[in-house]
Amino acid sequence: MTRNVLAINPGHNGSAALVCDGKLELYIEEERMSRAKYDGNPFKAMMHIIERYRIDELVIAGTGQENHRLPWTGEDSYGALVRKYHPNVQIMRVGTNHHDGHAYSAFYNSGFETAAALIVDGSGSIFKFRFSERDEDSIDAFETESIYKCSYDEIKPVYKIGANNGIPTIESPNSEVGGSVTTVKAYEAVSEYLGFGFIEAGKTMGLAPYGRPDKNIPNLFYEDSGKGDKNVLIPHYPAGAFIDEKTISYLRRPEGFYNWHRDASKVTDAAKNLAWKVQQETQERVGDLIEKAVDMTGEENIVISGGYGLNCVANYYFKERFPELNIFIDPVAHDGGTSIGWAKRRYFEGNKDGERDPLTTLYLGPKYEYTVEDLENFEDLEVSDADSVSIAKLISEKNIVAMFQGRAEAGPRALGNRSILYDPTDVNGKDFVNTVKGREWFRPFAGTVLKEHAKEWFDLRGMDETPYMMYAVELQSKAIGELPAITHVDGTCRVQTVTEEQNKHYYDLISEFHKLSGVPVLFNTSFNLAGEPLVEDLKDAIHTLRNSKIEYLYFPELGKLVTLKNVEETVEETTEE
């Protein structure tokens, strides 16, 4: 009988993952269901699964800081709900080892038989850092960075770095703990300084290439130790850290600064240069941790997870710095991915020789059935026939086309199933689509390229493909100037390769665009508006169409194109509401 393991991650990027006999069957982020960005209570995601599948085991992860207990009985609310549907379910709670979940996800997804896992996170679980065999010689602190030695027989930490406000650094052979700000918290501190949310580090990454070296900004980390300089970064675990702009006069923000990201003329050199500096220093620091992982484990297979794993600029830097290593970046590196890790771990704990199932696709969302009649039931929609040829022509004529098909992508990146598509050769394309989506002026866009043409257009640094859009890569000489809409100010592009086997409809569309334009690449961004999660189901797709200036919505599986009967009037009326 099939053994089904459900794991959930309460906390930001709340998620649920289902593993059936070792195979990752389903992954859902709560925000896609609830429509609340970063929703940390995965009840809807969990309900979708438990109503459709038998559940033998439930793993409740998180960081140990969540408290979802029922009154009177004190029973865990998630476990109690699952037990109502599956009375014989075995329940396991693992709230004190957050980084374990990251390590499990990265390793099992990688396909390696053995590896070293490097977890670079903001703050995970509270961990007891011991410096001798005696309990009194221990310190409770938040785990921030961890190194694991991984095999299917055993996955165990060999080194942990932790943070606890206000204490001096103490080191032992297998751990280090102190009051300094570490990698992700430094990035969060700069993000908040720039007026973003602490979890919006991707925006800081997008701004960084506009900066340059600036002698007025001191180093964020000590060069000799890699520890955060407390004269620049004020630690405040677990919530975050702060830039000490009161002491460093150059970094004092002018009046009205918080509106700068809507107006390029208001951004200060200090802001741009600080973003550049945090990118440079943190990627170098993580590179040093990769070296430490290799030294401690003897492994040449390296897997990386935790929030910093989504830094596609740093990931490309690692490929240049360590060409001799086999590096796998977990594409669901944020906290949501820990549900995948724990579901896989529970399966392999009881089946060490169970069938390996490395990650081969991110199209892991729920399956939805919809028909042409479902589209025609929307009275404000025009529904017409379409195929890859006609859609490629629309895009070549500088029209925005959203594409909705199949199962939603796991993780934060749209890969052609929930995507907005545009012509990458349009010199005004970046500004145009940023305006349509309500995004900041400086934020770049990604490109999807036919795999067989990828190396002609992009420098993949030895990689054969990058199907999960985890690297911001340099363009080859023939592509320079040819893809202005997706080329960032530093000459890079976050790129996805695609094959016919991976996504036939998307591949066919890019192929037709290639025939028309000579360019085997499409401009690709997520199908959502600013501040919203990616669309999940049909009603979300139609809602986004109605509330935006997106012109066309393509359903390749149905061979249909949808437009609003009166676009201008619909958008105007929605805005007034």
C-alpha positions in Angstrom: 0.0 0.0 0.0 1.2 3.5 -0.8 2.6 5.4 2.2 1.5 9.1 2.1 3.4 11.6 4.2 2.0 15.1 4.6 4.3 17.9 6.0 3.3 21.4 6.7 5.3 24.5 7.5 3.6 27.1 9.7 5.4 30.5 9.6 6.0 32.9 6.8 5.8 31.1 3.4 3.4 28.7 5.0 3.1 25.5 2.9 2.0 21.9 2.6 3.8 19.1 0.8 2.6 15.5 0.0 5.1 12.7 -0.6 3.7 9.4 -1.8 6.1 6.5 -1.6 9.0 8.9 -1.8 7.7 10.9 -4.8 6.8 14.5 -4.3 3.2 14.5 -5.4 2.0 18.0 -4.5 3.3 21.2 -3.1 1.1 24.2 -2.2 2.0 27.6 -0.6 -0.8 29.0 1.5 -0.6 32.4 0.0 -1.7 31.0 -3.4 -4.9 29.7 -1.7 -5.6 32.5 0.8 -4.4 35.3 -1.5 -2.6 36.9 1.5 1.2 37.4 0.7 3.5 35.3 2.9 0.5 33.7 4.7 2.0 31.6 7.5 -1.1 29.5 8.4 -1.4 26.7 5.9 -4.9 25.6 6.6 -6.3 25.9 3.1 -3.3 24.2 1.6 -3.5 21.4 4.1 -7.3 21.0 3.6 -6.9 20.7 -0.2 -4.7 17.7 0.4 -6.4 15.9 3.2 -9.8 16.1 1.4 -8.3 14.3 -1.6 -5.6 11.9 -0.3 -5.2 9.3 2.4 -2.7 10.6 5.0 -0.7 8.1 6.9 1.7 10.6 8.6 1.6 14.3 9.4 4.7 16.3 10.1 4.2 19.7 11.6 7.4 21.8 11.1 8.0 25.5 11.6 10.6 27.1 13.9 9.2 26.3 17.3 7.9 29.8 17.7 4.4 29.0 16.5 1.7 28.1 18.9 -1.5 26.7 17.4 -3.1 24.9 20.3 -6.8 24.2 20.8 -8.5 25.5 24.0 -9.4 22.9 26.7 -7.6 19.9 25.1 -4.4 21.7 24.2 -4.2 19.6 21.0 -2.3 21.0 18.1 -4.8 22.6 15.8 -3.3 21.2 12.6 -3.1 17.7 13.9 -6.6 17.8 15.3 -8.0 18.9 12.0 -6.1 16.1 10.0 -7.2 13.5 12.6 -10.9 14.4 11.9 -10.4 13.2 8.3 -7.8 10.5 9.0 -8.3 9.1 12.5 -5.3 6.8 12.3 -2.8 9.4 11.2 0.6 9.4 13.0 1.6 13.0 14.0 5.1 14.3 14.5 6.0 17.9 15.5 9.5 19.2 14.7 9.6 22.8 15.7 13.2 22.9 17.1 15.2 22.1 14.0 14.2 24.4 11.2 17.5 24.1 9.3 17.1 20.4 9.2 14.1 20.9 7.0 16.1 23.1 4.6 18.9 20.5 4.5 16.5 17.7 3.8 14.8 19.5 1.0 18.0 20.6 -0.7 19.7 17.2 -0.5 16.7 15.0 -1.5 15.9 17.4 -4.4 19.5 17.4 -5.7 19.8 13.8 -6.8 23.3 13.5 -5.2 24.0 10.3 -3.2 26.2 12.3 -0.8 26.6 16.1 -0.3 27.4 18.9 2.0 24.4 21.1 2.7 24.9 24.8 3.4 21.9 26.6 5.0 22.0 30.4 5.0 18.9 31.7 6.7 17.6 34.7 8.6 16.9 33.0 11.9 15.7 29.5 12.3 14.9 27.6 15.5 16.3 28.4 18.9 19.2 26.0 19.1 21.3 25.0 22.2 24.9 25.7 21.4 27.1 23.6 23.6 30.8 24.2 24.1 31.4 21.3 26.4 29.6 18.2 27.6 28.1 20.1 30.5 24.7 21.6 30.1 25.7 24.8 31.9 28.2 25.4 29.2 25.6 26.1 26.5 23.9 29.1 25.1 20.4 29.3 23.5 20.5 31.2 20.2 18.9 31.4 16.8 20.5 29.2 14.2 21.5 31.4 11.2 23.9 29.3 9.1 24.5 25.6 9.2 26.7 23.0 7.4 25.4 19.4 7.1 27.0 16.2 5.9 24.3 14.4 3.9 23.7 10.8 2.7 20.7 8.6 2.5 21.9 6.9 5.6 22.3 10.0 7.7 21.9 13.7 7.5 23.5 15.6 10.4 24.8 19.0 11.2 28.6 19.4 11.5 28.8 23.2 12.1 26.2 25.8 13.2 26.4 29.6 13.5 24.0 31.2 15.8 23.0 34.6 17.0 21.9 36.0 20.4 21.7 39.7 21.0 24.5 41.3 22.9 26.9 38.4 23.6 30.5 38.0 22.6 31.4 35.5 20.0 32.2 32.0 21.3 33.6 29.3 19.0 34.0 25.6 19.3 35.0 22.9 16.7 31.4 22.4 15.6 29.7 25.8 16.3 29.9 29.5 16.7 27.5 31.9 18.4 27.6 35.6 19.1 25.8 38.9 18.9 26.9 39.9 15.4 24.6 40.2 12.4 25.0 37.4 9.9 24.4 37.2 6.2 20.6 37.3 5.7 20.0 39.7 8.6 22.5 42.1 7.0 20.5 41.9 3.7 17.2 42.4 5.6 18.7 45.4 7.4 19.6 47.0 4.1 16.2 46.1 2.6 14.4 47.8 5.5 16.7 50.8 5.3 15.7 51.1 1.6 12.0 51.2 2.6 11.1 47.6 1.7 9.8 44.9 4.0 12.5 42.7 5.6 11.3 39.8 3.5 11.6 41.7 0.2 15.3 41.2 -0.2 14.7 40.5 -3.9 14.1 44.2 -4.5 17.4 45.0 -2.9 19.1 42.5 -5.2 17.5 44.3 -8.2 18.7 47.7 -7.0 22.3 46.5 -6.3 23.7 46.8 -9.9 22.8 50.5 -9.9 25.4 51.0 -7.1 29.2 51.2 -7.1 32.0 51.1 -4.6 31.7 54.0 -2.1 34.4 54.9 0.4 31.8 56.7 2.5 30.1 53.4 3.4 32.1 51.2 5.8 32.4 47.5 5.4 29.4 45.6 6.8 31.5 42.6 7.8 35.0 42.4 9.3 37.3 41.2 6.6 39.3 39.0 9.0 36.4 37.2 10.6 33.4 37.6 8.4 31.3 38.8 11.4 29.0 41.7 11.1 30.4 45.1 12.2 28.2 46.3 15.1 29.2 49.8 14.3 27.2 49.6 11.1 24.7 46.8 11.7 22.7 46.8 14.9 21.5 43.2 15.8 18.0 42.6 16.9 17.2 38.9 16.8 15.0 37.3 15.7 13.1 40.2 14.2 16.0 41.7 12.2 18.8 44.2 12.2 19.2 47.9 11.5 21.6 50.1 9.7 23.1 52.6 12.2 22.3 55.7 10.2 22.4 57.9 13.3 26.1 57.3 13.7 27.0 57.1 10.0 25.9 60.6 8.8 26.3 59.6 5.1 23.6 57.0 5.4 21.0 59.4 7.1 17.9 59.3 4.9 16.5 62.6 3.7 12.9 63.7 4.2 10.6 61.9 1.8 13.0 59.1 1.2 10.5 56.3 1.6 8.9 57.3 -1.7 12.1 57.1 -3.7 11.4 53.7 -5.2 8.4 55.2 -7.1 10.6 58.0 -8.5 14.1 57.3 -9.8 15.1 60.9 -9.2 14.7 60.6 -5.5 17.1 57.7 -4.9 20.3 58.6 -3.2 23.8 57.5 -4.2 24.1 56.1 -0.6 21.0 53.9 -1.1 22.2 52.5 -4.4 25.7 52.0 -3.2 24.6 50.3 0.1 22.6 47.8 -1.9 25.6 47.1 -4.1 27.8 46.7 -1.0 25.5 44.2 0.8 25.3 42.1 -2.3 29.1 42.0 -2.8 29.9 41.3 0.9 27.3 38.7 1.6 28.0 36.6 -1.5 31.7 36.7 -0.6 30.8 35.6 2.9 28.6 32.8 1.7 31.4 31.8 -0.7 33.7 31.5 2.4 31.1 29.2 4.0 31.1 27.0 1.0 34.8 26.6 1.3 34.3 25.7 5.0 31.7 23.1 4.1 34.1 21.5 1.6 36.9 21.5 4.2 34.7 20.0 6.9 33.0 17.3 4.9 35.4 16.5 2.1 32.4 16.8 -0.3 32.5 18.3 -3.8 28.7 18.1 -4.1 27.3 21.2 -2.4 23.6 21.9 -1.9 22.4 25.3 -0.8 19.1 26.3 0.8 17.6 28.9 3.2 16.4 32.3 2.0 19.8 33.3 0.6 19.5 30.4 -1.9 17.1 32.6 -3.9 19.8 35.2 -4.5 20.4 34.4 -8.2 23.2 37.0 -8.5 25.2 35.2 -5.7 24.4 31.8 -7.2 26.1 32.8 -10.5 29.0 34.1 -8.5 29.4 30.7 -6.8 29.6 29.1 -10.3 32.5 31.4 -11.2 34.3 31.0 -7.9 33.9 27.3 -7.6 34.0 25.8 -11.1 35.3 22.5 -9.7 32.3 21.9 -7.4 28.9 20.4 -8.2 26.6 23.0 -6.8 22.8 22.5 -6.5 20.6 25.4 -5.4 17.3 24.3 -3.9 14.7 26.1 -6.1 12.3 26.2 -3.1 14.9 27.6 -0.8 12.7 29.7 1.3 10.9 28.5 4.4 8.1 27.0 2.4 10.5 24.3 1.1 11.0 22.9 4.5 7.7 21.1 4.2 9.1 19.2 1.2 12.2 18.4 3.2 10.4 17.0 6.2 7.9 15.0 4.1 10.8 13.4 2.2 12.8 12.8 5.5 9.9 10.9 7.1 9.6 8.7 4.1 13.3 7.9 4.0 13.6 7.4 7.7 11.5 4.3 7.3 12.8 3.4 3.8 16.5 4.1 3.6 16.6 2.1 0.4 13.4 3.6 -0.9 13.2 4.8 -4.5 15.1 8.0 -5.1 13.1 10.8 -6.6 15.2 13.9 -7.3 13.5 17.0 -8.4 12.7 17.0 -12.1 9.9 19.6 -12.2 8.5 22.5 -10.3 5.0 22.1 -11.8 3.7 20.7 -8.5 0.6 22.7 -7.7 -3.0 21.3 -7.6 -4.6 19.9 -10.8 -7.5 22.0 -11.9 -10.1 21.0 -14.5 -11.7 23.8 -16.5 -13.4 24.0 -19.9 -14.2 26.4 -22.7 -17.7 26.7 -21.2 -16.1 27.9 -17.9 -14.5 30.8 -19.9 -17.7 31.6 -21.8 -19.6 31.8 -18.5 -17.8 35.1 -17.7 -20.0 37.7 -19.4 -17.4 40.3 -19.7 -14.9 38.1 -21.6 -14.4 37.7 -25.3 -13.2 34.1 -26.0 -11.6 33.3 -29.4 -9.5 30.6 -30.9 -5.7 30.8 -30.5 -2.5 28.8 -31.0 1.2 29.3 -30.5 1.5 30.9 -34.0 -1.1 33.6 -33.3 0.1 34.2 -29.8 3.7 34.6 -30.9 2.5 37.2 -33.5 0.6 39.1 -30.7 3.8 39.2 -28.6 6.0 40.2 -31.5 3.6 43.2 -32.0 4.4 44.4 -28.5 1.3 43.1 -26.7 1.4 41.7 -23.2 0.0 38.2 -23.0 -0.6 36.3 -19.7 -0.4 32.5 -20.0 -2.3 30.1 -17.7 -2.0 26.4 -17.9 -1.5 23.2 -16.0 -0.2 23.0 -12.4 1.2 26.0 -10.7 4.9 26.3 -10.1 6.4 25.6 -6.7 8.5 28.4 -5.2 8.6 32.1 -6.1 9.4 31.9 -9.8 6.9 31.7 -12.7 8.1 29.1 -15.3 5.5 29.4 -18.0 2.4 28.1 -16.3 1.5 31.2 -14.4 3.5 33.8 -16.5 3.1 37.2 -18.2 5.0 37.2 -21.5 6.3 40.0 -23.7 8.8 40.8 -26.4 12.3 40.9 -25.0 13.6 43.0 -27.9 11.5 46.1 -27.0 13.8 48.8 -25.7 11.0 50.2 -23.6 9.7 46.8 -22.5 11.1 46.9 -18.9 9.5 50.2 -18.0 6.3 49.4 -19.8 5.7 46.1 -18.0 6.9 47.4 -14.6 4.2 50.1 -15.0 1.5 47.6 -15.9 2.4 45.4 -12.9 2.8 48.3 -10.5 6.4 47.4 -9.7 9.3 49.6 -8.9 11.2 51.2 -11.8 14.5 49.5 -11.2 13.3 45.9 -11.0 14.5 43.6 -13.8 12.7 40.8 -15.6 13.6 37.3 -16.6 13.9 35.5 -19.9 13.0 32.0 -21.0 15.2 30.5 -23.7 14.9 27.3 -25.7 17.5 25.0 -24.2 19.2 24.1 -27.5 19.9 27.8 -28.0 20.8 28.8 -24.5 24.6 28.7 -24.7 24.5 30.8 -27.9 22.8 33.7 -26.0 23.8 33.3 -22.4 27.0 32.3 -20.5 25.8 29.5 -18.3 29.3 28.9 -16.8 29.4 25.2 -17.6 25.8 24.4 -16.9 23.8 22.6 -19.6 20.5 24.1 -18.4 18.9 26.2 -15.7 15.2 25.2 -15.7 14.3 26.7 -12.4 15.5 30.3 -13.0 18.1 30.3 -10.2 20.9 32.3 -11.8 21.3 35.8 -13.1 23.7 35.1 -16.0 25.8 37.2 -18.3 24.8 37.6 -22.0 26.9 36.2 -24.8 28.3 38.8 -27.2 25.7 38.1 -29.9 22.9 38.9 -27.4 24.2 42.2 -26.1 21.8 44.9 -27.2 19.4 42.4 -28.6 17.4 41.7 -25.5 17.0 45.2 -23.8 13.7 44.4 -22.1 15.3 41.6 -20.0 18.9 42.8 -19.7 19.6 44.3 -16.4 21.8 47.4 -16.0 24.8 45.2 -15.2 24.4 43.2 -18.4 22.9 40.1 -16.8 19.5 38.3 -17.1 17.8 35.9 -14.8 17.2 33.0 -17.2 15.2 29.9 -17.5 15.9 27.2 -20.1 13.0 25.1 -21.4 12.6 21.9 -23.4 9.6 20.4 -25.2 9.5 17.6 -22.6 9.5 20.1 -19.7 6.7 22.3 -21.0 5.4 21.6 -24.5 3.0 24.6 -24.9 5.6 27.1 -23.6 8.3 25.6 -25.8 6.1 25.7 -28.9 5.2 29.4 -28.2 8.9 30.4 -27.9 9.7 28.4 -31.0 7.1 30.3 -33.0 8.4 33.6 -31.7 11.9 32.5 -32.7 10.6 31.9 -36.3 9.1 35.4 -36.4 11.9 37.4 -34.7 15.1 35.3 -34.9 15.2 35.4 -31.1 14.6 32.1 -29.2 13.8 34.0 -26.0 10.7 35.3 -24.4 10.3 38.0 -21.7 8.8 36.2 -18.7 7.5 37.5 -15.4 5.1 36.2 -12.8 1.4 36.4 -13.4 0.4 38.7 -10.6 0.3 42.3 -9.7 2.5 44.2 -7.2 2.0 42.9 -3.6 -0.1 39.9 -4.7 0.8 36.2 -4.8 1.0 34.4 -8.2 -2.4 33.5 -9.5 -3.5 30.0 -8.5 -6.7 29.1 -10.2 -9.0 30.3 -13.0 -10.8 32.9 -10.9 -7.5 34.4 -9.8 -6.4 34.6 -13.4 -9.6 36.4 -14.5 -9.5 38.7 -11.4 -6.0 39.8 -12.4 -7.0 40.4 -16.0 -9.9 42.5 -14.8 -7.8 44.6 -12.4 -4.9 45.3 -14.7 -3.9 46.6 -18.1 -2.9 43.1 -19.2 -4.3 42.8 -22.7 -4.6 39.1 -23.4 -4.9 35.9 -21.4 -4.0 32.7 -23.2 -5.1 29.2 -22.3 -3.0 26.9 -24.5 -4.5 23.6 -23.3 -7.9 24.9 -24.5 -6.6 26.7 -27.6 -8.3 29.9 -26.5 -7.5 33.5 -26.0 -9.4 35.7 -23.6 -9.8 39.5 -23.6 -12.1 41.9 -21.8 -15.0 43.3 -23.9 -14.2 46.8 -22.7 -10.8 46.9 -21.1 -10.6 50.6 -20.3 -14.1 50.7 -18.7 -13.5 47.5 -16.6 -10.2 48.7 -15.2 -11.6 52.2 -14.4 -14.6 50.7 -12.6 -12.5 48.3 -10.6 -10.2 51.2 -9.5 -13.1 53.2 -8.2 -14.2 50.3 -6.0 
